[in-house]
Amino acid sequence: MPFADLLLLLVIGIGAGVLGGLLGIGGSIIMIPALTILFDLNMHLAQAAALIVTFFVAVPATLQHHRARAVRWPMVVRLLPFGIIFIIVGVFASNLFSGENEEMLRRVFAVFLLYVVGQNTIKLFDRTRDESEGVERLNWWRMGVVGSSVGFMAGLLGVGGGIVTVPLLQRICHVRLRQAIAASSAIMCLTAIFGAISKNATLYVHEEDIAPRFLDIRSDQIVLESMLIAACLASTAFLGGMIGASLTHKLPLFWVRLAFIILLTVTSVEMLF
């Protein structure tokens, strides 16, 4: 692998890790556009690598949140079964977008980024209250709706799911923001494993569409390239996740959110057009 490519992957990894740990989003929402735009990677290969890295962002972030006593473990336990089942369902749904349909998956992801931009823009200017209002509601059906939605979107788009988890926990279950971020990271520790295994195990479905970018291998060995990309990204994303999660409990999120909005807006337009 050329040194310039390695250096760029390391930079992407730490950037995704910091933002992932800070906002409880896993980092895939940064990694996937970066890999597809900067390296012209196949969307499914980028998702497979990003799901692996999500685990290495989520674990240190969860440890930091746990030390800050922000993780509500009973709530996490209720969400996990739904998240694990539906992330696998989402992966198989994403595999339906192969060949010529892959461009549609890219555009679906770009539209999802615009949704994220909209959500964060609302939060950016609605500064009257940083936390959710109302009494917490953590019954099973609410946990099921949140966990299932998060899992399916994570599997379909190859993301950690935190960008969906946090607002859903706030709106449906009335969980406070920082606790929702902490729960999101904790859930991803396990859902990312099942998503990564499912996505990488089914990469062969797209072997005719994926050309190796960094390794001199056959198309049916493309999972090796996914693992190499993930290893490069994870080496710095792990550190970034620790830094970002620690900043969640110290740093005002206004300027971070603003930079995040600008970055995702540019990225989504690039992926769409």
C-alpha atoms as an extended CHARMM CRD file, in Angstrom:
* protein
*
       273  EXT
         1         1  MET       CA              0.0000000000        0.0000000000        0.0000000000  PROA      1               0.0000000000
         2         2  PRO       CA              1.4250000000        3.4270000000       -0.9540000000  PROA      2               0.0000000000
         3         3  PHE       CA              2.4440000000        5.5380000000        2.0460000000  PROA      3               0.0000000000
         4         4  ALA       CA              0.1360000000        8.3870000000        0.9880000000  PROA      4               0.0000000000
         5         5  ASP       CA             -2.8640000000        6.0270000000        0.9900000000  PROA      5               0.0000000000
         6         6  LEU       CA             -1.8830000000        4.6390000000        4.3970000000  PROA      6               0.0000000000
         7         7  LEU       CA             -1.5120000000        8.1340000000        5.8530000000  PROA      7               0.0000000000
         8         8  LEU       CA             -4.9060000000        9.1710000000        4.4840000000  PROA      8               0.0000000000
         9         9  LEU       CA             -6.5680000000        6.1020000000        5.9950000000  PROA      9               0.0000000000
        10        10  LEU       CA             -5.0010000000        6.8910000000        9.3700000000  PROA      10              0.0000000000
        11        11  VAL       CA             -6.2920000000       10.4700000000        9.2030000000  PROA      11              0.0000000000
        12        12  ILE       CA             -9.7840000000        9.2790000000        8.2590000000  PROA      12              0.0000000000
        13        13  GLY       CA             -9.6660000000        6.8310000000       11.1710000000  PROA      13              0.0000000000
        14        14  ILE       CA             -8.8100000000        9.3590000000       13.8570000000  PROA      14              0.0000000000
        15        15  GLY       CA            -11.2810000000       11.9230000000       12.4990000000  PROA      15              0.0000000000
        16        16  ALA       CA            -14.0860000000        9.3630000000       12.4330000000  PROA      16              0.0000000000
        17        17  GLY       CA            -13.1010000000        8.1270000000       15.8890000000  PROA      17              0.0000000000
        18        18  VAL       CA            -13.1680000000       11.5640000000       17.5000000000  PROA      18              0.0000000000
        19        19  LEU       CA            -16.5270000000       12.4960000000       15.9770000000  PROA      19              0.0000000000
        20        20  GLY       CA            -17.9130000000        9.0260000000       16.6400000000  PROA      20              0.0000000000
        21        21  GLY       CA            -16.9440000000        9.0780000000       20.3000000000  PROA      21              0.0000000000
        22        22  LEU       CA            -18.0150000000       12.6910000000       20.7710000000  PROA      22              0.0000000000
        23        23  LEU       CA            -21.4740000000       12.3490000000       19.2380000000  PROA      23              0.0000000000
        24        24  GLY       CA            -22.0930000000        8.6300000000       19.8620000000  PROA      24              0.0000000000
        25        25  ILE       CA            -22.3520000000        7.8140000000       16.1460000000  PROA      25              0.0000000000
        26        26  GLY       CA            -19.6960000000        5.1340000000       15.6180000000  PROA      26              0.0000000000
        27        27  GLY       CA            -17.7800000000        6.9790000000       12.9020000000  PROA      27              0.0000000000
        28        28  SER       CA            -19.0330000000        5.0480000000        9.8550000000  PROA      28              0.0000000000
        29        29  ILE       CA            -20.9770000000        8.0820000000        8.6910000000  PROA      29              0.0000000000
        30        30  ILE       CA            -17.5610000000        9.7040000000        8.1440000000  PROA      30              0.0000000000
        31        31  MET       CA            -15.6190000000        6.6460000000        6.9970000000  PROA      31              0.0000000000
        32        32  ILE       CA            -17.9710000000        5.3900000000        4.2790000000  PROA      32              0.0000000000
        33        33  PRO       CA            -18.2210000000        8.6680000000        2.3060000000  PROA      33              0.0000000000
        34        34  ALA       CA            -14.4650000000        9.2140000000        2.7110000000  PROA      34              0.0000000000
        35        35  LEU       CA            -13.6400000000        5.7440000000        1.3900000000  PROA      35              0.0000000000
        36        36  THR       CA            -16.0410000000        5.9130000000       -1.5460000000  PROA      36              0.0000000000
        37        37  ILE       CA            -15.1090000000        9.4630000000       -2.5620000000  PROA      37              0.0000000000
        38        38  LEU       CA            -11.3550000000        9.6120000000       -1.8390000000  PROA      38              0.0000000000
        39        39  PHE       CA            -10.5180000000        6.0260000000       -2.8520000000  PROA      39              0.0000000000
        40        40  ASP       CA            -13.4400000000        5.2830000000       -5.1990000000  PROA      40              0.0000000000
        41        41  LEU       CA            -14.2100000000        2.1190000000       -3.2330000000  PROA      41              0.0000000000
        42        42  ASN       CA            -17.2670000000        0.0010000000       -3.8800000000  PROA      42              0.0000000000
        43        43  MET       CA            -20.0260000000        0.9510000000       -1.4280000000  PROA      43              0.0000000000
        44        44  HSD       CA            -20.3640000000       -2.5760000000       -0.0330000000  PROA      44              0.0000000000
        45        45  LEU       CA            -16.6160000000       -2.9010000000        0.5530000000  PROA      45              0.0000000000
        46        46  ALA       CA            -16.5920000000        0.4550000000        2.3610000000  PROA      46              0.0000000000
        47        47  GLN       CA            -19.5170000000       -0.6780000000        4.5410000000  PROA      47              0.0000000000
        48        48  ALA       CA            -17.8250000000       -3.9830000000        5.3760000000  PROA      48              0.0000000000
        49        49  ALA       CA            -14.6360000000       -2.2500000000        6.5330000000  PROA      49              0.0000000000
        50        50  ALA       CA            -16.4880000000        0.5260000000        8.3710000000  PROA      50              0.0000000000
        51        51  LEU       CA            -18.6120000000       -1.9120000000       10.3890000000  PROA      51              0.0000000000
        52        52  ILE       CA            -15.4500000000       -3.5820000000       11.6650000000  PROA      52              0.0000000000
        53        53  VAL       CA            -13.9820000000       -0.2410000000       12.7020000000  PROA      53              0.0000000000
        54        54  THR       CA            -17.2230000000        0.7850000000       14.4220000000  PROA      54              0.0000000000
        55        55  PHE       CA            -16.5020000000       -1.8020000000       17.1160000000  PROA      55              0.0000000000
        56        56  PHE       CA            -13.0770000000       -0.2660000000       17.7870000000  PROA      56              0.0000000000
        57        57  VAL       CA            -14.6310000000        3.1950000000       18.0930000000  PROA      57              0.0000000000
        58        58  ALA       CA            -17.5300000000        2.0580000000       20.2670000000  PROA      58              0.0000000000
        59        59  VAL       CA            -15.5020000000        0.1050000000       22.8520000000  PROA      59              0.0000000000
        60        60  PRO       CA            -13.1970000000        2.9070000000       24.0950000000  PROA      60              0.0000000000
        61        61  ALA       CA            -16.0850000000        5.3730000000       23.8660000000  PROA      61              0.0000000000
        62        62  THR       CA            -18.2410000000        3.0940000000       26.0240000000  PROA      62              0.0000000000
        63        63  LEU       CA            -15.4570000000        2.7570000000       28.5980000000  PROA      63              0.0000000000
        64        64  GLN       CA            -15.1940000000        6.5380000000       28.8510000000  PROA      64              0.0000000000
        65        65  HSD       CA            -18.9760000000        6.8940000000       29.1930000000  PROA      65              0.0000000000
        66        66  HSD       CA            -19.0330000000        4.1350000000       31.8270000000  PROA      66              0.0000000000
        67        67  ARG       CA            -16.3650000000        5.9320000000       33.8580000000  PROA      67              0.0000000000
        68        68  ALA       CA            -18.5280000000        9.0500000000       33.6800000000  PROA      68              0.0000000000
        69        69  ARG       CA            -21.4480000000        6.9130000000       34.9690000000  PROA      69              0.0000000000
        70        70  ALA       CA            -23.5240000000        7.7770000000       31.9030000000  PROA      70              0.0000000000
        71        71  VAL       CA            -24.2660000000        4.2480000000       30.6210000000  PROA      71              0.0000000000
        72        72  ARG       CA            -27.7020000000        2.9250000000       31.6280000000  PROA      72              0.0000000000
        73        73  TRP       CA            -26.9660000000       -0.7980000000       31.3400000000  PROA      73              0.0000000000
        74        74  PRO       CA            -30.5540000000       -2.0790000000       31.9340000000  PROA      74              0.0000000000
        75        75  MET       CA            -31.6870000000        0.0870000000       29.0180000000  PROA      75              0.0000000000
        76        76  VAL       CA            -28.8280000000       -1.1930000000       26.8380000000  PROA      76              0.0000000000
        77        77  VAL       CA            -29.7580000000       -4.8030000000       27.6240000000  PROA      77              0.0000000000
        78        78  ARG       CA            -33.3350000000       -4.1900000000       26.4930000000  PROA      78              0.0000000000
        79        79  LEU       CA            -32.2290000000       -2.6250000000       23.2130000000  PROA      79              0.0000000000
        80        80  LEU       CA            -29.6100000000       -5.2060000000       22.2570000000  PROA      80              0.0000000000
        81        81  PRO       CA            -31.7620000000       -8.1840000000       21.1200000000  PROA      81              0.0000000000
        82        82  PHE       CA            -33.6930000000       -6.0060000000       18.6640000000  PROA      82              0.0000000000
        83        83  GLY       CA            -30.5570000000       -4.2840000000       17.4350000000  PROA      83              0.0000000000
        84        84  ILE       CA            -28.6610000000       -7.5300000000       16.8240000000  PROA      84              0.0000000000
        85        85  ILE       CA            -31.4870000000       -9.2360000000       14.9210000000  PROA      85              0.0000000000
        86        86  PHE       CA            -32.3070000000       -6.2740000000       12.7230000000  PROA      86              0.0000000000
        87        87  ILE       CA            -28.7400000000       -5.3000000000       11.8610000000  PROA      87              0.0000000000
        88        88  ILE       CA            -28.4200000000       -8.7320000000       10.2360000000  PROA      88              0.0000000000
        89        89  VAL       CA            -31.7320000000       -8.1870000000        8.4260000000  PROA      89              0.0000000000
        90        90  GLY       CA            -30.4570000000       -4.7940000000        7.2680000000  PROA      90              0.0000000000
        91        91  VAL       CA            -27.2300000000       -6.2890000000        5.8940000000  PROA      91              0.0000000000
        92        92  PHE       CA            -29.1600000000       -8.7660000000        3.7590000000  PROA      92              0.0000000000
        93        93  ALA       CA            -31.4090000000       -5.9480000000        2.5700000000  PROA      93              0.0000000000
        94        94  SER       CA            -28.3580000000       -3.8850000000        1.5520000000  PROA      94              0.0000000000
        95        95  ASN       CA            -27.0300000000       -6.8260000000       -0.4720000000  PROA      95              0.0000000000
        96        96  LEU       CA            -30.0370000000       -6.4900000000       -2.7640000000  PROA      96              0.0000000000
        97        97  PHE       CA            -28.4160000000       -3.2970000000       -4.0790000000  PROA      97              0.0000000000
        98        98  SER       CA            -25.7610000000       -4.8830000000       -6.2780000000  PROA      98              0.0000000000
        99        99  GLY       CA            -24.4430000000       -4.2120000000       -9.7540000000  PROA      99              0.0000000000
       100       100  GLU       CA            -26.2300000000       -1.2840000000      -11.3530000000  PROA      100             0.0000000000
       101       101  ASN       CA            -28.3600000000       -0.8670000000       -8.2260000000  PROA      101             0.0000000000
       102       102  GLU       CA            -25.3040000000        0.0040000000       -6.1070000000  PROA      102             0.0000000000
       103       103  GLU       CA            -25.5770000000        3.6300000000       -7.2570000000  PROA      103             0.0000000000
       104       104  MET       CA            -29.0490000000        3.6820000000       -5.7140000000  PROA      104             0.0000000000
       105       105  LEU       CA            -27.5870000000        2.5540000000       -2.3800000000  PROA      105             0.0000000000
       106       106  ARG       CA            -25.0440000000        5.3740000000       -2.5950000000  PROA      106             0.0000000000
       107       107  ARG       CA            -27.8520000000        7.8660000000       -3.1440000000  PROA      107             0.0000000000
       108       108  VAL       CA            -29.8900000000        6.4040000000       -0.2890000000  PROA      108             0.0000000000
       109       109  PHE       CA            -26.8570000000        6.9500000000        1.9280000000  PROA      109             0.0000000000
       110       110  ALA       CA            -26.4920000000       10.5330000000        0.6470000000  PROA      110             0.0000000000
       111       111  VAL       CA            -30.1570000000       11.2560000000        1.4370000000  PROA      111             0.0000000000
       112       112  PHE       CA            -29.5930000000        9.7710000000        4.8960000000  PROA      112             0.0000000000
       113       113  LEU       CA            -26.7040000000       12.1980000000        5.3680000000  PROA      113             0.0000000000
       114       114  LEU       CA            -29.0220000000       15.0790000000        4.4830000000  PROA      114             0.0000000000
       115       115  TYR       CA            -31.4580000000       13.8070000000        7.1150000000  PROA      115             0.0000000000
       116       116  VAL       CA            -28.6200000000       13.8560000000        9.6320000000  PROA      116             0.0000000000
       117       117  VAL       CA            -27.7310000000       17.4030000000        8.5600000000  PROA      117             0.0000000000
       118       118  GLY       CA            -31.3380000000       18.4700000000        9.1120000000  PROA      118             0.0000000000
       119       119  GLN       CA            -31.5200000000       16.8800000000       12.5510000000  PROA      119             0.0000000000
       120       120  ASN       CA            -28.2680000000       18.4670000000       13.6600000000  PROA      120             0.0000000000
       121       121  THR       CA            -29.2200000000       21.8680000000       12.2470000000  PROA      121             0.0000000000
       122       122  ILE       CA            -32.4000000000       21.8350000000       14.3310000000  PROA      122             0.0000000000
       123       123  LYS       CA            -30.3900000000       20.9420000000       17.4270000000  PROA      123             0.0000000000
       124       124  LEU       CA            -27.7980000000       23.5820000000       16.6050000000  PROA      124             0.0000000000
       125       125  PHE       CA            -30.2640000000       26.4620000000       16.7420000000  PROA      125             0.0000000000
       126       126  ASP       CA            -32.6450000000       25.0590000000       19.3530000000  PROA      126             0.0000000000
       127       127  ARG       CA            -30.3940000000       25.8120000000       22.2960000000  PROA      127             0.0000000000
       128       128  THR       CA            -33.1340000000       26.3800000000       24.8280000000  PROA      128             0.0000000000
       129       129  ARG       CA            -32.8730000000       22.8600000000       26.1620000000  PROA      129             0.0000000000
       130       130  ASP       CA            -30.0580000000       20.3350000000       25.7930000000  PROA      130             0.0000000000
       131       131  GLU       CA            -31.9360000000       17.4310000000       27.3260000000  PROA      131             0.0000000000
       132       132  SER       CA            -35.1330000000       15.5100000000       26.6110000000  PROA      132             0.0000000000
       133       133  GLU       CA            -38.3270000000       16.5790000000       28.2510000000  PROA      133             0.0000000000
       134       134  GLY       CA            -40.8150000000       14.4150000000       30.1080000000  PROA      134             0.0000000000
       135       135  VAL       CA            -40.6820000000       11.2550000000       32.1720000000  PROA      135             0.0000000000
       136       136  GLU       CA            -38.5330000000        8.4310000000       30.8180000000  PROA      136             0.0000000000
       137       137  ARG       CA            -40.4730000000        5.5990000000       29.1860000000  PROA      137             0.0000000000
       138       138  LEU       CA            -38.4140000000        2.4430000000       28.8740000000  PROA      138             0.0000000000
       139       139  ASN       CA            -41.0530000000       -0.2370000000       28.3480000000  PROA      139             0.0000000000
       140       140  TRP       CA            -40.3950000000       -3.1350000000       25.9930000000  PROA      140             0.0000000000
       141       141  TRP       CA            -42.3920000000       -1.9450000000       23.0000000000  PROA      141             0.0000000000
       142       142  ARG       CA            -40.5890000000        1.4050000000       22.9460000000  PROA      142             0.0000000000
       143       143  MET       CA            -37.2560000000       -0.3750000000       23.2950000000  PROA      143             0.0000000000
       144       144  GLY       CA            -38.3100000000       -2.6830000000       20.4460000000  PROA      144             0.0000000000
       145       145  VAL       CA            -39.1550000000        0.1970000000       18.1160000000  PROA      145             0.0000000000
       146       146  VAL       CA            -35.8670000000        1.9490000000       18.8100000000  PROA      146             0.0000000000
       147       147  GLY       CA            -33.6900000000       -1.1860000000       18.6860000000  PROA      147             0.0000000000
       148       148  SER       CA            -35.3020000000       -2.5460000000       15.5070000000  PROA      148             0.0000000000
       149       149  SER       CA            -35.1210000000        0.7820000000       13.6730000000  PROA      149             0.0000000000
       150       150  VAL       CA            -31.5260000000        1.3370000000       14.6770000000  PROA      150             0.0000000000
       151       151  GLY       CA            -30.4480000000       -2.1910000000       13.7760000000  PROA      151             0.0000000000
       152       152  PHE       CA            -32.0720000000       -2.1750000000       10.3480000000  PROA      152             0.0000000000
       153       153  MET       CA            -30.6700000000        1.2240000000        9.3670000000  PROA      153             0.0000000000
       154       154  ALA       CA            -27.2280000000        0.2160000000       10.6330000000  PROA      154             0.0000000000
       155       155  GLY       CA            -27.2150000000       -2.9650000000        8.5600000000  PROA      155             0.0000000000
       156       156  LEU       CA            -28.6840000000       -1.3430000000        5.4510000000  PROA      156             0.0000000000
       157       157  LEU       CA            -26.2640000000        1.5860000000        5.3630000000  PROA      157             0.0000000000
       158       158  GLY       CA            -23.2670000000       -0.0040000000        7.1030000000  PROA      158             0.0000000000
       159       159  VAL       CA            -23.2360000000        2.5680000000        9.9000000000  PROA      159             0.0000000000
       160       160  GLY       CA            -23.0260000000        2.1270000000       13.6430000000  PROA      160             0.0000000000
       161       161  GLY       CA            -26.5760000000        3.3480000000       14.0720000000  PROA      161             0.0000000000
       162       162  GLY       CA            -25.8480000000        5.9640000000       16.7020000000  PROA      162             0.0000000000
       163       163  ILE       CA            -27.0790000000        8.7910000000       14.5230000000  PROA      163             0.0000000000
       164       164  VAL       CA            -30.5010000000        7.1140000000       14.7050000000  PROA      164             0.0000000000
       165       165  THR       CA            -30.2370000000        5.7620000000       18.2540000000  PROA      165             0.0000000000
       166       166  VAL       CA            -29.6740000000        9.0890000000       19.9770000000  PROA      166             0.0000000000
       167       167  PRO       CA            -32.6670000000       11.0250000000       18.5690000000  PROA      167             0.0000000000
       168       168  LEU       CA            -34.9970000000        8.0060000000       18.8720000000  PROA      168             0.0000000000
       169       169  LEU       CA            -34.0740000000        7.4460000000       22.5150000000  PROA      169             0.0000000000
       170       170  GLN       CA            -34.7200000000       11.1060000000       23.1750000000  PROA      170             0.0000000000
       171       171  ARG       CA            -38.0180000000       11.3350000000       21.3200000000  PROA      171             0.0000000000
       172       172  ILE       CA            -39.5940000000        7.9450000000       21.9910000000  PROA      172             0.0000000000
       173       173  CYS       CA            -38.1410000000        7.1190000000       25.4050000000  PROA      173             0.0000000000
       174       174  HSD       CA            -37.3600000000       10.6370000000       26.7130000000  PROA      174             0.0000000000
       175       175  VAL       CA            -33.7680000000        9.7080000000       27.6080000000  PROA      175             0.0000000000
       176       176  ARG       CA            -31.3900000000       12.5590000000       28.3700000000  PROA      176             0.0000000000
       177       177  LEU       CA            -28.9070000000       13.4760000000       25.6260000000  PROA      177             0.0000000000
       178       178  ARG       CA            -25.6200000000       12.4150000000       27.2070000000  PROA      178             0.0000000000
       179       179  GLN       CA            -27.1390000000        9.1570000000       28.4620000000  PROA      179             0.0000000000
       180       180  ALA       CA            -28.5450000000        8.5010000000       24.9800000000  PROA      180             0.0000000000
       181       181  ILE       CA            -25.0720000000        9.0190000000       23.4930000000  PROA      181             0.0000000000
       182       182  ALA       CA            -23.5730000000        6.6530000000       26.0690000000  PROA      182             0.0000000000
       183       183  ALA       CA            -26.2380000000        3.9940000000       25.4060000000  PROA      183             0.0000000000
       184       184  SER       CA            -25.6570000000        4.3250000000       21.6660000000  PROA      184             0.0000000000
       185       185  SER       CA            -21.9490000000        3.5750000000       22.0560000000  PROA      185             0.0000000000
       186       186  ALA       CA            -22.6320000000        0.6160000000       24.3560000000  PROA      186             0.0000000000
       187       187  ILE       CA            -25.1450000000       -0.9340000000       21.9470000000  PROA      187             0.0000000000
       188       188  MET       CA            -22.7220000000       -0.6300000000       19.0330000000  PROA      188             0.0000000000
       189       189  CYS       CA            -20.1230000000       -2.7170000000       20.8630000000  PROA      189             0.0000000000
       190       190  LEU       CA            -22.2130000000       -5.8170000000       20.0860000000  PROA      190             0.0000000000
       191       191  THR       CA            -24.3770000000       -4.8770000000       17.1080000000  PROA      191             0.0000000000
       192       192  ALA       CA            -21.2770000000       -3.8320000000       15.1470000000  PROA      192             0.0000000000
       193       193  ILE       CA            -19.7910000000       -7.3180000000       15.6170000000  PROA      193             0.0000000000
       194       194  PHE       CA            -22.8530000000       -9.0400000000       14.1650000000  PROA      194             0.0000000000
       195       195  GLY       CA            -23.1430000000       -6.4650000000       11.3890000000  PROA      195             0.0000000000
       196       196  ALA       CA            -19.4600000000       -6.7360000000       10.4530000000  PROA      196             0.0000000000
       197       197  ILE       CA            -19.5370000000      -10.5450000000       10.3850000000  PROA      197             0.0000000000
       198       198  SER       CA            -22.7140000000      -10.5860000000        8.2760000000  PROA      198             0.0000000000
       199       199  LYS       CA            -21.4860000000       -7.9600000000        5.8040000000  PROA      199             0.0000000000
       200       200  ASN       CA            -18.0250000000       -9.4230000000        5.3260000000  PROA      200             0.0000000000
       201       201  ALA       CA            -19.3690000000      -12.9730000000        5.0630000000  PROA      201             0.0000000000
       202       202  THR       CA            -21.6860000000      -11.8920000000        2.2250000000  PROA      202             0.0000000000
       203       203  LEU       CA            -19.2070000000       -9.7530000000        0.2510000000  PROA      203             0.0000000000
       204       204  TYR       CA            -18.9050000000      -12.6130000000       -2.2460000000  PROA      204             0.0000000000
       205       205  VAL       CA            -22.3590000000      -11.6080000000       -3.5180000000  PROA      205             0.0000000000
       206       206  HSD       CA            -20.7230000000       -8.5050000000       -5.0150000000  PROA      206             0.0000000000
       207       207  GLU       CA            -17.4140000000      -10.0310000000       -6.1490000000  PROA      207             0.0000000000
       208       208  GLU       CA            -18.1070000000       -9.2290000000       -9.8100000000  PROA      208             0.0000000000
       209       209  ASP       CA            -18.5530000000       -5.5500000000       -8.9370000000  PROA      209             0.0000000000
       210       210  ILE       CA            -15.6340000000       -5.0740000000       -6.5210000000  PROA      210             0.0000000000
       211       211  ALA       CA            -12.1220000000       -4.4860000000       -7.8280000000  PROA      211             0.0000000000
       212       212  PRO       CA             -9.3540000000       -4.7340000000       -5.1880000000  PROA      212             0.0000000000
       213       213  ARG       CA             -7.8420000000       -1.3160000000       -4.4860000000  PROA      213             0.0000000000
       214       214  PHE       CA             -4.9200000000       -2.0090000000       -2.1490000000  PROA      214             0.0000000000
       215       215  LEU       CA             -4.1280000000       -5.7500000000       -2.4750000000  PROA      215             0.0000000000
       216       216  ASP       CA             -3.1600000000       -7.9190000000       -5.4220000000  PROA      216             0.0000000000
       217       217  ILE       CA             -5.8580000000      -10.5370000000       -4.8330000000  PROA      217             0.0000000000
       218       218  ARG       CA             -8.7220000000      -12.2120000000       -6.6420000000  PROA      218             0.0000000000
       219       219  SER       CA            -12.1810000000      -10.7190000000       -6.3890000000  PROA      219             0.0000000000
       220       220  ASP       CA            -13.4070000000      -13.6960000000       -4.3470000000  PROA      220             0.0000000000
       221       221  GLN       CA            -10.8170000000      -12.8230000000       -1.6690000000  PROA      221             0.0000000000
       222       222  ILE       CA            -12.0650000000       -9.2860000000       -1.2810000000  PROA      222             0.0000000000
       223       223  VAL       CA            -12.7720000000       -9.7870000000        2.4290000000  PROA      223             0.0000000000
       224       224  LEU       CA             -8.9720000000       -9.5990000000        2.9170000000  PROA      224             0.0000000000
       225       225  GLU       CA             -9.0250000000       -6.0730000000        1.5260000000  PROA      225             0.0000000000
       226       226  SER       CA            -11.8900000000       -5.1650000000        3.8380000000  PROA      226             0.0000000000
       227       227  MET       CA             -9.8660000000       -6.3790000000        6.8100000000  PROA      227             0.0000000000
       228       228  LEU       CA             -6.7510000000       -4.4580000000        5.6870000000  PROA      228             0.0000000000
       229       229  ILE       CA             -8.7170000000       -1.2140000000        5.3210000000  PROA      229             0.0000000000
       230       230  ALA       CA            -10.3730000000       -1.8010000000        8.6860000000  PROA      230             0.0000000000
       231       231  ALA       CA             -7.0060000000       -2.4550000000       10.3680000000  PROA      231             0.0000000000
       232       232  CYS       CA             -5.5750000000        0.8330000000        9.0730000000  PROA      232             0.0000000000
       233       233  LEU       CA             -8.6300000000        2.8130000000       10.1210000000  PROA      233             0.0000000000
       234       234  ALA       CA             -9.0240000000        1.0940000000       13.4990000000  PROA      234             0.0000000000
       235       235  SER       CA             -5.4290000000        1.7780000000       14.5420000000  PROA      235             0.0000000000
       236       236  THR       CA             -6.2250000000        5.4830000000       14.9250000000  PROA      236             0.0000000000
       237       237  ALA       CA            -10.0210000000        5.3130000000       15.3260000000  PROA      237             0.0000000000
       238       238  PHE       CA             -9.5810000000        3.5490000000       18.6880000000  PROA      238             0.0000000000
       239       239  LEU       CA             -7.5920000000        6.4940000000       20.0250000000  PROA      239             0.0000000000
       240       240  GLY       CA             -9.9950000000        8.9540000000       18.4330000000  PROA      240             0.0000000000
       241       241  GLY       CA            -12.9580000000        7.2300000000       20.0690000000  PROA      241             0.0000000000
       242       242  MET       CA            -11.4000000000        7.6330000000       23.5220000000  PROA      242             0.0000000000
       243       243  ILE       CA            -10.6660000000       11.3050000000       22.9130000000  PROA      243             0.0000000000
       244       244  GLY       CA            -14.1100000000       12.0350000000       21.5050000000  PROA      244             0.0000000000
       245       245  ALA       CA            -15.9980000000       10.2600000000       24.2910000000  PROA      245             0.0000000000
       246       246  SER       CA            -14.0570000000       12.0930000000       26.9830000000  PROA      246             0.0000000000
       247       247  LEU       CA            -14.8700000000       15.3970000000       25.2700000000  PROA      247             0.0000000000
       248       248  THR       CA            -18.6050000000       14.5600000000       25.3320000000  PROA      248             0.0000000000
       249       249  HSD       CA            -18.6530000000       15.3250000000       29.0500000000  PROA      249             0.0000000000
       250       250  LYS       CA            -16.4300000000       18.4200000000       28.8310000000  PROA      250             0.0000000000
       251       251  LEU       CA            -16.8340000000       20.2160000000       25.4960000000  PROA      251             0.0000000000
       252       252  PRO       CA            -19.7470000000       22.4520000000       24.4290000000  PROA      252             0.0000000000
       253       253  LEU       CA            -21.1470000000       20.7070000000       21.3520000000  PROA      253             0.0000000000
       254       254  PHE       CA            -22.1920000000       23.8090000000       19.3940000000  PROA      254             0.0000000000
       255       255  TRP       CA            -19.0290000000       24.3260000000       17.3300000000  PROA      255             0.0000000000
       256       256  VAL       CA            -18.4180000000       20.6150000000       16.8930000000  PROA      256             0.0000000000
       257       257  ARG       CA            -21.9700000000       20.1750000000       15.6190000000  PROA      257             0.0000000000
       258       258  LEU       CA            -21.5680000000       23.1170000000       13.2320000000  PROA      258             0.0000000000
       259       259  ALA       CA            -18.4110000000       21.6450000000       11.7030000000  PROA      259             0.0000000000
       260       260  PHE       CA            -20.1380000000       18.2750000000       11.4940000000  PROA      260             0.0000000000
       261       261  ILE       CA            -23.0750000000       19.8310000000        9.6010000000  PROA      261             0.0000000000
       262       262  ILE       CA            -20.8000000000       21.5590000000        7.0820000000  PROA      262             0.0000000000
       263       263  LEU       CA            -18.7880000000       18.3760000000        6.4860000000  PROA      263             0.0000000000
       264       264  LEU       CA            -21.8550000000       16.1900000000        5.9670000000  PROA      264             0.0000000000
       265       265  THR       CA            -23.5320000000       18.7300000000        3.6840000000  PROA      265             0.0000000000
       266       266  VAL       CA            -20.5370000000       18.8070000000        1.3470000000  PROA      266             0.0000000000
       267       267  THR       CA            -20.2340000000       15.0250000000        1.4760000000  PROA      267             0.0000000000
       268       268  SER       CA            -23.8920000000       14.3360000000        0.7470000000  PROA      268             0.0000000000
       269       269  VAL       CA            -23.8880000000       16.6600000000       -2.2670000000  PROA      269             0.0000000000
       270       270  GLU       CA            -20.7520000000       14.9700000000       -3.5760000000  PROA      270             0.0000000000
       271       271  MET       CA            -22.3190000000       11.5030000000       -3.1920000000  PROA      271             0.0000000000
       272       272  LEU       CA            -25.5600000000       12.5760000000       -4.8520000000  PROA      272             0.0000000000
       273       273  PHE       CA            -24.0860000000       14.3320000000       -7.9000000000  PROA      273             0.0000000000
